[in-house]
Structures are given as structure tokens and as C-alpha cells.
Amino acid sequence: MPIDIHEDNLKHGLLGLVVAIVEIIRDALKHQALRRMEGGSLKDEEVERLGSALEEIDIAIDQMKKEQGISDTVKSVRDGLDDIVDDVLDPMVNPERWAKEAEKKEIQHG
């Protein structure tokens, strides 16, 4: 059975994926900037420059999503990636809960 891939859909999806990855990187940069600000390792001028740069990135991303009509695609990709990350990280962060879940499944199936 051949896969029917339309060039426009492929470009749209790929651009959505790229923008979603850029958003994730931006979010990580914001998080790191906040940690550095709270830790006092940034001078006032650095905080100002960093804030301006992050704001410019936000504007550019929003403009690109609007111009390319990919807001929904980016949201869908982000939601999917968030689910994957949650599935991977949650067992590491909450091992007690996952141990209880495993016990429940054993009782139900065993």
C-alpha cells in the first residue's frame, strides 16, 4: 500500500516540527536565564540584554507561526513531545507512583 504524502503537508509538518524544537530550546533558555537571575550570577545589563533577546525570539516565532499558518501544527507537535517526555521522565521523578501502578497491574492480571 503506497503512502500518499503531499509536498505541502510535508513542508508544513516539517516546519511545524522545527518551530516546535526552537520553542523547546527557547523555553530551556528562559528557564536557565531565570535560574541565573535568581542565583545572582547576571549583571543588570546582562539581564536586560537577555530579556530583550528572548522577547525578540518570542516575536519572531509567533510571527513565523502566523505567517506560515502552523500554530496548530506546532501545538500538536509540542503536545506529542510533551507526552513522550512525560512518559519517559515521570517514572524517574515519581518512582513510588509507578511502582504502585505496576503492583496494581500485576494484581489485575495475575
SULLIN-V693612 format. One line per field, one symbol per residue. ss: DSSP state (A for helix, B for strand, O for the rest). A space follows every 50 residues. Layout:
BEGIN
ss=???
END
This chain:
BEGIN
ss=OOOOOOAAAAAAAAAAAAAAAAAAAAAAAAAAAAAAAAAOOOOAAAAAAA AAAAAAAAAAAAAAAAAAOOAAAAAAAAAAAAAAAAAAAAAAAOAAAAAA AAAAAAAAAO
END
